[in-house]
Amino acid sequence: MKTDVLVVGAGPVGLTMAGELARYGLSVRIVDKDMARTDKSKAIVVWARTLELLDRVGSGCTESFVSAGLKADAANILSGKDEIAHVDLSC
C-alpha cells in the first residue's frame, strides 16, 4: 500500500495531524523514536484547537485528556531566575 504522508512523532500533534490527513482521504504512516507506549506525557500542553480536531475525527480521547489534565490559569516566562512576563490564561 502506498503511503501519501509520513508523520514523525506520535505525540498529540503528530496524532492530530495523522487524523486530519486521514479524514481528507490520505494514507498516513506514523513513526516515533520510542519502540513502545509510554505512561509519560508527550506534551506540556494540549491546546483547545488540538482537542477540537481530535474530537472531530472521533478519537474518543478528548474527554479523558481534559479530565486527567491540569488546567493552567496563568503562565510565567522566566529568563534564568527572573520573571520577565506573566500571562493570564483565565479568560
PDB file of N, CA, C and O in Angstrom:
ATOM      1  N   MET A   1       0.839  -1.185   0.000  1.00  0.00           N
ATOM      2  CA  MET A   1       0.000   0.000   0.000  1.00  0.00           C
ATOM      3  C   MET A   1       0.881   1.243   0.000  1.00  0.00           C
ATOM      4  O   MET A   1       1.849   1.328   0.755  1.00  0.00           O
ATOM      5  N   LYS A   2       0.545   2.184  -0.832  1.00  0.00           N
ATOM      6  CA  LYS A   2       1.293   3.433  -0.938  1.00  0.00           C
ATOM      7  C   LYS A   2       0.918   4.361   0.220  1.00  0.00           C
ATOM      8  O   LYS A   2      -0.258   4.518   0.548  1.00  0.00           O
ATOM      9  N   THR A   3       1.932   4.971   0.832  1.00  0.00           N
ATOM     10  CA  THR A   3       1.713   5.953   1.889  1.00  0.00           C
ATOM     11  C   THR A   3       1.859   7.342   1.301  1.00  0.00           C
ATOM     12  O   THR A   3       2.868   7.654   0.668  1.00  0.00           O
ATOM     13  N   ASP A   4       0.849   8.177   1.513  1.00  0.00           N
ATOM     14  CA  ASP A   4       0.903   9.544   0.998  1.00  0.00           C
ATOM     15  C   ASP A   4       1.750  10.453   1.878  1.00  0.00           C
ATOM     16  O   ASP A   4       2.477  11.310   1.374  1.00  0.00           O
ATOM     17  N   VAL A   5       1.656  10.265   3.206  1.00  0.00           N
ATOM     18  CA  VAL A   5       2.325  11.167   4.144  1.00  0.00           C
ATOM     19  C   VAL A   5       2.956  10.367   5.271  1.00  0.00           C
ATOM     20  O   VAL A   5       2.346   9.443   5.809  1.00  0.00           O
ATOM     21  N   LEU A   6       4.172  10.729   5.618  1.00  0.00           N
ATOM     22  CA  LEU A   6       4.854  10.165   6.777  1.00  0.00           C
ATOM     23  C   LEU A   6       4.813  11.212   7.883  1.00  0.00           C
ATOM     24  O   LEU A   6       5.295  12.331   7.705  1.00  0.00           O
ATOM     25  N   VAL A   7       4.234  10.845   9.029  1.00  0.00           N
ATOM     26  CA  VAL A   7       4.173  11.733  10.186  1.00  0.00           C
ATOM     27  C   VAL A   7       5.200  11.244  11.191  1.00  0.00           C
ATOM     28  O   VAL A   7       5.163  10.088  11.612  1.00  0.00           O
ATOM     29  N   VAL A   8       6.110  12.117  11.575  1.00  0.00           N
ATOM     30  CA  VAL A   8       7.166  11.758  12.516  1.00  0.00           C
ATOM     31  C   VAL A   8       6.786  12.289  13.886  1.00  0.00           C
ATOM     32  O   VAL A   8       6.704  13.498  14.101  1.00  0.00           O
ATOM     33  N   GLY A   9       6.554  11.365  14.808  1.00  0.00           N
ATOM     34  CA  GLY A   9       6.184  11.720  16.176  1.00  0.00           C
ATOM     35  C   GLY A   9       4.746  11.340  16.468  1.00  0.00           C
ATOM     36  O   GLY A   9       3.826  11.760  15.766  1.00  0.00           O
ATOM     37  N   ALA A  10       4.561  10.544  17.505  1.00  0.00           N
ATOM     38  CA  ALA A  10       3.226  10.058  17.868  1.00  0.00           C
ATOM     39  C   ALA A  10       2.690  10.735  19.123  1.00  0.00           C
ATOM     40  O   ALA A  10       1.922  10.143  19.882  1.00  0.00           O
ATOM     41  N   GLY A  11       3.104  11.983  19.332  1.00  0.00           N
ATOM     42  CA  GLY A  11       2.537  12.772  20.416  1.00  0.00           C
ATOM     43  C   GLY A  11       1.221  13.375  19.960  1.00  0.00           C
ATOM     44  O   GLY A  11       0.726  13.036  18.885  1.00  0.00           O
ATOM     45  N   PRO A  12       0.648  14.262  20.757  1.00  0.00           N
ATOM     46  CA  PRO A  12      -0.647  14.852  20.399  1.00  0.00           C
ATOM     47  C   PRO A  12      -0.662  15.552  19.043  1.00  0.00           C
ATOM     48  O   PRO A  12      -1.642  15.445  18.306  1.00  0.00           O
ATOM     49  N   VAL A  13       0.399  16.257  18.708  1.00  0.00           N
ATOM     50  CA  VAL A  13       0.434  16.969  17.424  1.00  0.00           C
ATOM     51  C   VAL A  13       0.501  15.990  16.260  1.00  0.00           C
ATOM     52  O   VAL A  13      -0.247  16.128  15.292  1.00  0.00           O
ATOM     53  N   GLY A  14       1.389  15.004  16.345  1.00  0.00           N
ATOM     54  CA  GLY A  14       1.519  14.019  15.272  1.00  0.00           C
ATOM     55  C   GLY A  14       0.249  13.222  15.070  1.00  0.00           C
ATOM     56  O   GLY A  14      -0.167  12.993  13.934  1.00  0.00           O
ATOM     57  N   LEU A  15      -0.373  12.795  16.163  1.00  0.00           N
ATOM     58  CA  LEU A  15      -1.608  12.019  16.053  1.00  0.00           C
ATOM     59  C   LEU A  15      -2.756  12.864  15.514  1.00  0.00           C
ATOM     60  O   LEU A  15      -3.584  12.375  14.745  1.00  0.00           O
ATOM     61  N   THR A  16      -2.805  14.139  15.920  1.00  0.00           N
ATOM     62  CA  THR A  16      -3.832  15.029  15.394  1.00  0.00           C
ATOM     63  C   THR A  16      -3.633  15.242  13.898  1.00  0.00           C
ATOM     64  O   THR A  16      -4.590  15.203  13.125  1.00  0.00           O
ATOM     65  N   MET A  17      -2.389  15.467  13.495  1.00  0.00           N
ATOM     66  CA  MET A  17      -2.096  15.655  12.077  1.00  0.00           C
ATOM     67  C   MET A  17      -2.471  14.411  11.275  1.00  0.00           C
ATOM     68  O   MET A  17      -3.082  14.516  10.211  1.00  0.00           O
ATOM     69  N   ALA A  18      -2.109  13.247  11.777  1.00  0.00           N
ATOM     70  CA  ALA A  18      -2.432  11.997  11.081  1.00  0.00           C
ATOM     71  C   ALA A  18      -3.943  11.823  10.958  1.00  0.00           C
ATOM     72  O   ALA A  18      -4.436  11.408   9.909  1.00  0.00           O
ATOM     73  N   GLY A  19      -4.671  12.133  12.013  1.00  0.00           N
ATOM     74  CA  GLY A  19      -6.127  12.022  11.967  1.00  0.00           C
ATOM     75  C   GLY A  19      -6.749  12.953  10.946  1.00  0.00           C
ATOM     76  O   GLY A  19      -7.653  12.561  10.208  1.00  0.00           O
ATOM     77  N   GLU A  20      -6.266  14.179  10.902  1.00  0.00           N
ATOM     78  CA  GLU A  20      -6.782  15.144   9.924  1.00  0.00           C
ATOM     79  C   GLU A  20      -6.461  14.715   8.495  1.00  0.00           C
ATOM     80  O   GLU A  20      -7.318  14.791   7.615  1.00  0.00           O
ATOM     81  N   LEU A  21      -5.232  14.267   8.264  1.00  0.00           N
ATOM     82  CA  LEU A  21      -4.860  13.815   6.920  1.00  0.00           C
ATOM     83  C   LEU A  21      -5.707  12.626   6.489  1.00  0.00           C
ATOM     84  O   LEU A  21      -6.160  12.565   5.346  1.00  0.00           O
ATOM     85  N   ALA A  22      -5.922  11.685   7.397  1.00  0.00           N
ATOM     86  CA  ALA A  22      -6.753  10.516   7.086  1.00  0.00           C
ATOM     87  C   ALA A  22      -8.198  10.938   6.813  1.00  0.00           C
ATOM     88  O   ALA A  22      -8.862  10.363   5.951  1.00  0.00           O
ATOM     89  N   ARG A  23      -8.676  11.930   7.540  1.00  0.00           N
ATOM     90  CA  ARG A  23     -10.032  12.427   7.320  1.00  0.00           C
ATOM     91  C   ARG A  23     -10.204  12.985   5.910  1.00  0.00           C
ATOM     92  O   ARG A  23     -11.301  12.957   5.352  1.00  0.00           O
ATOM     93  N   TYR A  24      -9.124  13.488   5.346  1.00  0.00           N
ATOM     94  CA  TYR A  24      -9.150  14.004   3.976  1.00  0.00           C
ATOM     95  C   TYR A  24      -8.784  12.934   2.942  1.00  0.00           C
ATOM     96  O   TYR A  24      -8.565  13.251   1.773  1.00  0.00           O
ATOM     97  N   GLY A  25      -8.719  11.688   3.363  1.00  0.00           N
ATOM     98  CA  GLY A  25      -8.527  10.580   2.430  1.00  0.00           C
ATOM     99  C   GLY A  25      -7.092  10.214   2.111  1.00  0.00           C
ATOM    100  O   GLY A  25      -6.853   9.408   1.212  1.00  0.00           O
ATOM    101  N   LEU A  26      -6.131  10.784   2.823  1.00  0.00           N
ATOM    102  CA  LEU A  26      -4.735  10.443   2.573  1.00  0.00           C
ATOM    103  C   LEU A  26      -4.329   9.257   3.446  1.00  0.00           C
ATOM    104  O   LEU A  26      -4.798   9.115   4.575  1.00  0.00           O
ATOM    105  N   SER A  27      -3.456   8.413   2.913  1.00  0.00           N
ATOM    106  CA  SER A  27      -2.931   7.321   3.731  1.00  0.00           C
ATOM    107  C   SER A  27      -1.726   7.855   4.501  1.00  0.00           C
ATOM    108  O   SER A  27      -0.892   8.582   3.961  1.00  0.00           O
ATOM    109  N   VAL A  28      -1.657   7.474   5.777  1.00  0.00           N
ATOM    110  CA  VAL A  28      -0.665   8.044   6.679  1.00  0.00           C
ATOM    111  C   VAL A  28       0.096   6.923   7.371  1.00  0.00           C
ATOM    112  O   VAL A  28      -0.480   5.907   7.757  1.00  0.00           O
ATOM    113  N   ARG A  29       1.392   7.125   7.521  1.00  0.00           N
ATOM    114  CA  ARG A  29       2.204   6.248   8.351  1.00  0.00           C
ATOM    115  C   ARG A  29       2.804   7.111   9.448  1.00  0.00           C
ATOM    116  O   ARG A  29       3.351   8.182   9.181  1.00  0.00           O
ATOM    117  N   ILE A  30       2.698   6.634  10.697  1.00  0.00           N
ATOM    118  CA  ILE A  30       3.221   7.369  11.846  1.00  0.00           C
ATOM    119  C   ILE A  30       4.426   6.613  12.379  1.00  0.00           C
ATOM    120  O   ILE A  30       4.354   5.407  12.611  1.00  0.00           O
ATOM    121  N   VAL A  31       5.535   7.321  12.575  1.00  0.00           N
ATOM    122  CA  VAL A  31       6.718   6.727  13.197  1.00  0.00           C
ATOM    123  C   VAL A  31       7.088   7.565  14.415  1.00  0.00           C
ATOM    124  O   VAL A  31       6.859   8.774  14.459  1.00  0.00           O
ATOM    125  N   ASP A  32       7.662   6.890  15.395  1.00  0.00           N
ATOM    126  CA  ASP A  32       8.084   7.562  16.617  1.00  0.00           C
ATOM    127  C   ASP A  32       9.375   6.915  17.071  1.00  0.00           C
ATOM    128  O   ASP A  32       9.577   5.724  16.837  1.00  0.00           O
ATOM    129  N   LYS A  33      10.250   7.663  17.710  1.00  0.00           N
ATOM    130  CA  LYS A  33      11.536   7.109  18.142  1.00  0.00           C
ATOM    131  C   LYS A  33      11.386   6.066  19.241  1.00  0.00           C
ATOM    132  O   LYS A  33      12.237   5.187  19.381  1.00  0.00           O
ATOM    133  N   ASP A  34      10.310   6.155  20.025  1.00  0.00           N
ATOM    134  CA  ASP A  34      10.086   5.175  21.084  1.00  0.00           C
ATOM    135  C   ASP A  34       9.507   3.896  20.487  1.00  0.00           C
ATOM    136  O   ASP A  34       8.661   3.946  19.595  1.00  0.00           O
ATOM    137  N   MET A  35       9.962   2.766  20.980  1.00  0.00           N
ATOM    138  CA  MET A  35       9.530   1.476  20.464  1.00  0.00           C
ATOM    139  C   MET A  35       8.205   1.011  21.063  1.00  0.00           C
ATOM    140  O   MET A  35       7.546   0.141  20.493  1.00  0.00           O
ATOM    141  N   ALA A  36       7.810   1.569  22.188  1.00  0.00           N
ATOM    142  CA  ALA A  36       6.599   1.102  22.859  1.00  0.00           C
ATOM    143  C   ALA A  36       5.847   2.289  23.446  1.00  0.00           C
ATOM    144  O   ALA A  36       6.367   3.402  23.511  1.00  0.00           O
ATOM    145  N   ARG A  37       4.626   2.032  23.867  1.00  0.00           N
ATOM    146  CA  ARG A  37       3.833   3.060  24.536  1.00  0.00           C
ATOM    147  C   ARG A  37       4.526   3.508  25.811  1.00  0.00           C
ATOM    148  O   ARG A  37       5.354   2.793  26.375  1.00  0.00           O
ATOM    149  N   THR A  38       4.170   4.701  26.250  1.00  0.00           N
ATOM    150  CA  THR A  38       4.728   5.229  27.482  1.00  0.00           C
ATOM    151  C   THR A  38       3.613   5.797  28.354  1.00  0.00           C
ATOM    152  O   THR A  38       2.568   6.207  27.850  1.00  0.00           O
ATOM    153  N   ASP A  39       3.838   5.816  29.637  1.00  0.00           N
ATOM    154  CA  ASP A  39       2.865   6.455  30.521  1.00  0.00           C
ATOM    155  C   ASP A  39       3.276   7.893  30.828  1.00  0.00           C
ATOM    156  O   ASP A  39       2.672   8.543  31.681  1.00  0.00           O
ATOM    157  N   LYS A  40       4.299   8.390  30.136  1.00  0.00           N
ATOM    158  CA  LYS A  40       4.782   9.761  30.321  1.00  0.00           C
ATOM    159  C   LYS A  40       4.128  10.684  29.292  1.00  0.00           C
ATOM    160  O   LYS A  40       3.796  10.261  28.185  1.00  0.00           O
ATOM    161  N   SER A  41       3.953  11.922  29.667  1.00  0.00           N
ATOM    162  CA  SER A  41       3.351  12.896  28.780  1.00  0.00           C
ATOM    163  C   SER A  41       4.263  13.196  27.600  1.00  0.00           C
ATOM    164  O   SER A  41       5.485  13.246  27.747  1.00  0.00           O
ATOM    165  N   LYS A  42       3.675  13.395  26.441  1.00  0.00           N
ATOM    166  CA  LYS A  42       4.428  13.803  25.260  1.00  0.00           C
ATOM    167  C   LYS A  42       4.193  15.272  24.944  1.00  0.00           C
ATOM    168  O   LYS A  42       4.623  15.779  23.908  1.00  0.00           O
ATOM    169  N   ALA A  43       3.503  15.942  25.855  1.00  0.00           N
ATOM    170  CA  ALA A  43       3.238  17.364  25.645  1.00  0.00           C
ATOM    171  C   ALA A  43       3.054  18.051  26.993  1.00  0.00           C
ATOM    172  O   ALA A  43       2.476  17.486  27.922  1.00  0.00           O
ATOM    173  N   ILE A  44       3.544  19.250  27.078  1.00  0.00           N
ATOM    174  CA  ILE A  44       3.291  20.052  28.270  1.00  0.00           C
ATOM    175  C   ILE A  44       1.860  20.572  28.215  1.00  0.00           C
ATOM    176  O   ILE A  44       1.187  20.667  29.241  1.00  0.00           O
ATOM    177  N   VAL A  45       1.403  20.906  27.020  1.00  0.00           N
ATOM    178  CA  VAL A  45       0.083  21.490  26.822  1.00  0.00           C
ATOM    179  C   VAL A  45      -0.595  20.796  25.647  1.00  0.00           C
ATOM    180  O   VAL A  45       0.046  20.502  24.638  1.00  0.00           O
ATOM    181  N   VAL A  46      -1.875  20.539  25.779  1.00  0.00           N
ATOM    182  CA  VAL A  46      -2.702  20.163  24.638  1.00  0.00           C
ATOM    183  C   VAL A  46      -3.699  21.301  24.479  1.00  0.00           C
ATOM    184  O   VAL A  46      -4.595  21.480  25.304  1.00  0.00           O
ATOM    185  N   TRP A  47      -3.529  22.064  23.409  1.00  0.00           N
ATOM    186  CA  TRP A  47      -4.322  23.266  23.203  1.00  0.00           C
ATOM    187  C   TRP A  47      -5.751  22.928  22.829  1.00  0.00           C
ATOM    188  O   TRP A  47      -6.031  21.824  22.360  1.00  0.00           O
ATOM    189  N   ALA A  48      -6.656  23.871  23.033  1.00  0.00           N
ATOM    190  CA  ALA A  48      -8.078  23.681  22.752  1.00  0.00           C
ATOM    191  C   ALA A  48      -8.308  23.261  21.300  1.00  0.00           C
ATOM    192  O   ALA A  48      -9.135  22.388  21.036  1.00  0.00           O
ATOM    193  N   ARG A  49      -7.598  23.862  20.371  1.00  0.00           N
ATOM    194  CA  ARG A  49      -7.808  23.524  18.957  1.00  0.00           C
ATOM    195  C   ARG A  49      -7.406  22.077  18.676  1.00  0.00           C
ATOM    196  O   ARG A  49      -8.066  21.393  17.893  1.00  0.00           O
ATOM    197  N   THR A  50      -6.332  21.610  19.306  1.00  0.00           N
ATOM    198  CA  THR A  50      -5.928  20.215  19.141  1.00  0.00           C
ATOM    199  C   THR A  50      -7.027  19.296  19.649  1.00  0.00           C
ATOM    200  O   THR A  50      -7.345  18.298  19.002  1.00  0.00           O
ATOM    201  N   LEU A  51      -7.609  19.616  20.789  1.00  0.00           N
ATOM    202  CA  LEU A  51      -8.709  18.823  21.326  1.00  0.00           C
ATOM    203  C   LEU A  51      -9.912  18.836  20.380  1.00  0.00           C
ATOM    204  O   LEU A  51     -10.565  17.810  20.191  1.00  0.00           O
ATOM    205  N   GLU A  52     -10.204  19.995  19.786  1.00  0.00           N
ATOM    206  CA  GLU A  52     -11.313  20.080  18.828  1.00  0.00           C
ATOM    207  C   GLU A  52     -11.076  19.182  17.624  1.00  0.00           C
ATOM    208  O   GLU A  52     -11.990  18.489  17.177  1.00  0.00           O
ATOM    209  N   LEU A  53      -9.847  19.190  17.092  1.00  0.00           N
ATOM    210  CA  LEU A  53      -9.534  18.359  15.931  1.00  0.00           C
ATOM    211  C   LEU A  53      -9.567  16.879  16.274  1.00  0.00           C
ATOM    212  O   LEU A  53     -10.062  16.070  15.489  1.00  0.00           O
ATOM    213  N   LEU A  54      -9.045  16.518  17.436  1.00  0.00           N
ATOM    214  CA  LEU A  54      -9.107  15.122  17.859  1.00  0.00           C
ATOM    215  C   LEU A  54     -10.555  14.679  18.028  1.00  0.00           C
ATOM    216  O   LEU A  54     -10.908  13.559  17.659  1.00  0.00           O
ATOM    217  N   ASP A  55     -11.379  15.532  18.572  1.00  0.00           N
ATOM    218  CA  ASP A  55     -12.788  15.211  18.758  1.00  0.00           C
ATOM    219  C   ASP A  55     -13.487  15.048  17.411  1.00  0.00           C
ATOM    220  O   ASP A  55     -14.358  14.191  17.260  1.00  0.00           O
ATOM    221  N   ARG A  56     -13.108  15.864  16.442  1.00  0.00           N
ATOM    222  CA  ARG A  56     -13.739  15.828  15.118  1.00  0.00           C
ATOM    223  C   ARG A  56     -13.478  14.523  14.389  1.00  0.00           C
ATOM    224  O   ARG A  56     -14.334  14.052  13.640  1.00  0.00           O
ATOM    225  N   VAL A  57     -12.307  13.929  14.597  1.00  0.00           N
ATOM    226  CA  VAL A  57     -12.011  12.656  13.920  1.00  0.00           C
ATOM    227  C   VAL A  57     -12.559  11.468  14.700  1.00  0.00           C
ATOM    228  O   VAL A  57     -12.384  10.320  14.291  1.00  0.00           O
ATOM    229  N   GLY A  58     -13.223  11.741  15.823  1.00  0.00           N
ATOM    230  CA  GLY A  58     -13.862  10.670  16.562  1.00  0.00           C
ATOM    231  C   GLY A  58     -12.918   9.808  17.357  1.00  0.00           C
ATOM    232  O   GLY A  58     -13.154   8.609  17.507  1.00  0.00           O
ATOM    233  N   SER A  59     -11.857  10.388  17.869  1.00  0.00           N
ATOM    234  CA  SER A  59     -10.869   9.608  18.611  1.00  0.00           C
ATOM    235  C   SER A  59     -11.396   9.146  19.963  1.00  0.00           C
ATOM    236  O   SER A  59     -10.919   8.149  20.505  1.00  0.00           O
ATOM    237  N   GLY A  60     -12.379   9.864  20.514  1.00  0.00           N
ATOM    238  CA  GLY A  60     -12.951   9.494  21.795  1.00  0.00           C
ATOM    239  C   GLY A  60     -12.056   9.753  22.994  1.00  0.00           C
ATOM    240  O   GLY A  60     -12.379   9.341  24.108  1.00  0.00           O
ATOM    241  N   CYS A  61     -10.930  10.433  22.779  1.00  0.00           N
ATOM    242  CA  CYS A  61      -9.981  10.624  23.877  1.00  0.00           C
ATOM    243  C   CYS A  61     -10.026  12.018  24.484  1.00  0.00           C
ATOM    244  O   CYS A  61      -9.388  12.260  25.508  1.00  0.00           O
ATOM    245  N   THR A  62     -10.758  12.929  23.880  1.00  0.00           N
ATOM    246  CA  THR A  62     -10.688  14.307  24.359  1.00  0.00           C
ATOM    247  C   THR A  62     -11.209  14.461  25.787  1.00  0.00           C
ATOM    248  O   THR A  62     -10.610  15.176  26.589  1.00  0.00           O
ATOM    249  N   GLU A  63     -12.310  13.802  26.107  1.00  0.00           N
ATOM    250  CA  GLU A  63     -12.843  13.920  27.467  1.00  0.00           C
ATOM    251  C   GLU A  63     -11.873  13.364  28.500  1.00  0.00           C
ATOM    252  O   GLU A  63     -11.730  13.927  29.586  1.00  0.00           O
ATOM    253  N   SER A  64     -11.201  12.253  28.167  1.00  0.00           N
ATOM    254  CA  SER A  64     -10.240  11.688  29.120  1.00  0.00           C
ATOM    255  C   SER A  64      -9.014  12.584  29.257  1.00  0.00           C
ATOM    256  O   SER A  64      -8.437  12.670  30.341  1.00  0.00           O
ATOM    257  N   PHE A  65      -8.603  13.255  28.173  1.00  0.00           N
ATOM    258  CA  PHE A  65      -7.492  14.199  28.263  1.00  0.00           C
ATOM    259  C   PHE A  65      -7.839  15.337  29.218  1.00  0.00           C
ATOM    260  O   PHE A  65      -7.053  15.687  30.098  1.00  0.00           O
ATOM    261  N   VAL A  66      -9.023  15.906  29.032  1.00  0.00           N
ATOM    262  CA  VAL A  66      -9.434  17.056  29.850  1.00  0.00           C
ATOM    263  C   VAL A  66      -9.588  16.642  31.311  1.00  0.00           C
ATOM    264  O   VAL A  66      -9.141  17.359  32.206  1.00  0.00           O
ATOM    265  N   SER A  67     -10.215  15.498  31.559  1.00  0.00           N
ATOM    266  CA  SER A  67     -10.431  15.091  32.951  1.00  0.00           C
ATOM    267  C   SER A  67      -9.126  14.703  33.651  1.00  0.00           C
ATOM    268  O   SER A  67      -9.004  14.874  34.864  1.00  0.00           O
ATOM    269  N   ALA A  68      -8.155  14.185  32.902  1.00  0.00           N
ATOM    270  CA  ALA A  68      -6.880  13.785  33.507  1.00  0.00           C
ATOM    271  C   ALA A  68      -5.898  14.945  33.628  1.00  0.00           C
ATOM    272  O   ALA A  68      -4.943  14.879  34.403  1.00  0.00           O
ATOM    273  N   GLY A  69      -6.135  16.005  32.862  1.00  0.00           N
ATOM    274  CA  GLY A  69      -5.178  17.106  32.825  1.00  0.00           C
ATOM    275  C   GLY A  69      -5.327  18.092  33.956  1.00  0.00           C
ATOM    276  O   GLY A  69      -6.285  18.052  34.728  1.00  0.00           O
ATOM    277  N   LEU A  70      -4.369  18.964  34.031  1.00  0.00           N
ATOM    278  CA  LEU A  70      -4.384  20.070  34.983  1.00  0.00           C
ATOM    279  C   LEU A  70      -4.636  21.348  34.196  1.00  0.00           C
ATOM    280  O   LEU A  70      -3.955  21.613  33.205  1.00  0.00           O
ATOM    281  N   LYS A  71      -5.595  22.130  34.625  1.00  0.00           N
ATOM    282  CA  LYS A  71      -5.902  23.376  33.934  1.00  0.00           C
ATOM    283  C   LYS A  71      -5.003  24.481  34.457  1.00  0.00           C
ATOM    284  O   LYS A  71      -4.926  24.704  35.665  1.00  0.00           O
ATOM    285  N   ALA A  72      -4.330  25.165  33.564  1.00  0.00           N
ATOM    286  CA  ALA A  72      -3.452  26.276  33.933  1.00  0.00           C
ATOM    287  C   ALA A  72      -4.228  27.582  33.813  1.00  0.00           C
ATOM    288  O   ALA A  72      -4.847  27.854  32.784  1.00  0.00           O
ATOM    289  N   ASP A  73      -4.190  28.383  34.865  1.00  0.00           N
ATOM    290  CA  ASP A  73      -4.841  29.686  34.853  1.00  0.00           C
ATOM    291  C   ASP A  73      -3.876  30.804  34.482  1.00  0.00           C
ATOM    292  O   ASP A  73      -4.295  31.916  34.161  1.00  0.00           O
ATOM    293  N   ALA A  74      -2.567  30.500  34.528  1.00  0.00           N
ATOM    294  CA  ALA A  74      -1.561  31.518  34.227  1.00  0.00           C
ATOM    295  C   ALA A  74      -0.247  30.831  33.872  1.00  0.00           C
ATOM    296  O   ALA A  74      -0.038  29.656  34.172  1.00  0.00           O
ATOM    297  N   ALA A  75       0.617  31.580  33.240  1.00  0.00           N
ATOM    298  CA  ALA A  75       1.958  31.089  32.915  1.00  0.00           C
ATOM    299  C   ALA A  75       2.962  32.200  33.192  1.00  0.00           C
ATOM    300  O   ALA A  75       2.695  33.372  32.928  1.00  0.00           O
ATOM    301  N   ASN A  76       4.100  31.826  33.717  1.00  0.00           N
ATOM    302  CA  ASN A  76       5.190  32.770  33.942  1.00  0.00           C
ATOM    303  C   ASN A  76       6.308  32.457  32.968  1.00  0.00           C
ATOM    304  O   ASN A  76       6.649  31.293  32.758  1.00  0.00           O
ATOM    305  N   ILE A  77       6.873  33.479  32.381  1.00  0.00           N
ATOM    306  CA  ILE A  77       8.003  33.317  31.474  1.00  0.00           C
ATOM    307  C   ILE A  77       9.241  33.822  32.202  1.00  0.00           C
ATOM    308  O   ILE A  77       9.292  34.958  32.672  1.00  0.00           O
ATOM    309  N   LEU A  78      10.237  32.945  32.280  1.00  0.00           N
ATOM    310  CA  LEU A  78      11.439  33.257  33.045  1.00  0.00           C
ATOM    311  C   LEU A  78      12.654  33.381  32.141  1.00  0.00           C
ATOM    312  O   LEU A  78      12.749  32.737  31.096  1.00  0.00           O
ATOM    313  N   SER A  79      13.571  34.221  32.570  1.00  0.00           N
ATOM    314  CA  SER A  79      14.897  34.305  31.978  1.00  0.00           C
ATOM    315  C   SER A  79      15.860  34.068  33.131  1.00  0.00           C
ATOM    316  O   SER A  79      16.108  34.956  33.947  1.00  0.00           O
ATOM    317  N   GLY A  80      16.394  32.858  33.182  1.00  0.00           N
ATOM    318  CA  GLY A  80      17.173  32.492  34.354  1.00  0.00           C
ATOM    319  C   GLY A  80      16.237  32.405  35.541  1.00  0.00           C
ATOM    320  O   GLY A  80      15.274  31.639  35.514  1.00  0.00           O
ATOM    321  N   LYS A  81      16.505  33.179  36.585  1.00  0.00           N
ATOM    322  CA  LYS A  81      15.631  33.209  37.768  1.00  0.00           C
ATOM    323  C   LYS A  81      14.688  34.405  37.751  1.00  0.00           C
ATOM    324  O   LYS A  81      13.859  34.552  38.648  1.00  0.00           O
ATOM    325  N   ASP A  82      14.808  35.256  36.741  1.00  0.00           N
ATOM    326  CA  ASP A  82      13.996  36.471  36.673  1.00  0.00           C
ATOM    327  C   ASP A  82      12.717  36.239  35.874  1.00  0.00           C
ATOM    328  O   ASP A  82      12.756  35.729  34.754  1.00  0.00           O
ATOM    329  N   GLU A  83      11.584  36.621  36.462  1.00  0.00           N
ATOM    330  CA  GLU A  83      10.322  36.564  35.731  1.00  0.00           C
ATOM    331  C   GLU A  83      10.262  37.761  34.797  1.00  0.00           C
ATOM    332  O   GLU A  83      10.358  38.905  35.240  1.00  0.00           O
ATOM    333  N   ILE A  84      10.103  37.500  33.502  1.00  0.00           N
ATOM    334  CA  ILE A  84      10.055  38.590  32.529  1.00  0.00           C
ATOM    335  C   ILE A  84       8.637  38.826  31.992  1.00  0.00           C
ATOM    336  O   ILE A  84       8.368  39.844  31.354  1.00  0.00           O
ATOM    337  N   ALA A  85       7.744  37.880  32.255  1.00  0.00           N
ATOM    338  CA  ALA A  85       6.364  38.072  31.830  1.00  0.00           C
ATOM    339  C   ALA A  85       5.437  37.150  32.609  1.00  0.00           C
ATOM    340  O   ALA A  85       5.839  36.078  33.062  1.00  0.00           O
ATOM    341  N   HIS A  86       4.201  37.582  32.755  1.00  0.00           N
ATOM    342  CA  HIS A  86       3.139  36.778  33.369  1.00  0.00           C
ATOM    343  C   HIS A  86       1.963  36.818  32.415  1.00  0.00           C
ATOM    344  O   HIS A  86       1.509  37.896  32.032  1.00  0.00           O
ATOM    345  N   VAL A  87       1.462  35.649  32.025  1.00  0.00           N
ATOM    346  CA  VAL A  87       0.352  35.574  31.078  1.00  0.00           C
ATOM    347  C   VAL A  87      -0.860  35.001  31.801  1.00  0.00           C
ATOM    348  O   VAL A  87      -0.797  33.901  32.351  1.00  0.00           O
ATOM    349  N   ASP A  88      -1.953  35.740  31.800  1.00  0.00           N
ATOM    350  CA  ASP A  88      -3.208  35.306  32.399  1.00  0.00           C
ATOM    351  C   ASP A  88      -3.974  34.472  31.377  1.00  0.00           C
ATOM    352  O   ASP A  88      -4.324  34.975  30.309  1.00  0.00           O
ATOM    353  N   LEU A  89      -4.236  33.211  31.688  1.00  0.00           N
ATOM    354  CA  LEU A  89      -4.951  32.308  30.792  1.00  0.00           C
ATOM    355  C   LEU A  89      -6.376  32.036  31.260  1.00  0.00           C
ATOM    356  O   LEU A  89      -7.038  31.136  30.742  1.00  0.00           O
ATOM    357  N   SER A  90      -6.848  32.799  32.227  1.00  0.00           N
ATOM    358  CA  SER A  90      -8.137  32.513  32.837  1.00  0.00           C
ATOM    359  C   SER A  90      -9.348  32.928  32.008  1.00  0.00           C
ATOM    360  O   SER A  90     -10.464  32.503  32.306  1.00  0.00           O
ATOM    361  N   CYS A  91      -9.158  33.745  30.979  1.00  0.00           N
ATOM    362  CA  CYS A  91     -10.329  34.195  30.212  1.00  0.00           C
ATOM    363  C   CYS A  91     -10.710  33.263  29.106  1.00  0.00           C
ATOM    364  O   CYS A  91     -11.675  33.522  28.386  1.00  0.00           O
TER     365      CYS A  91
END
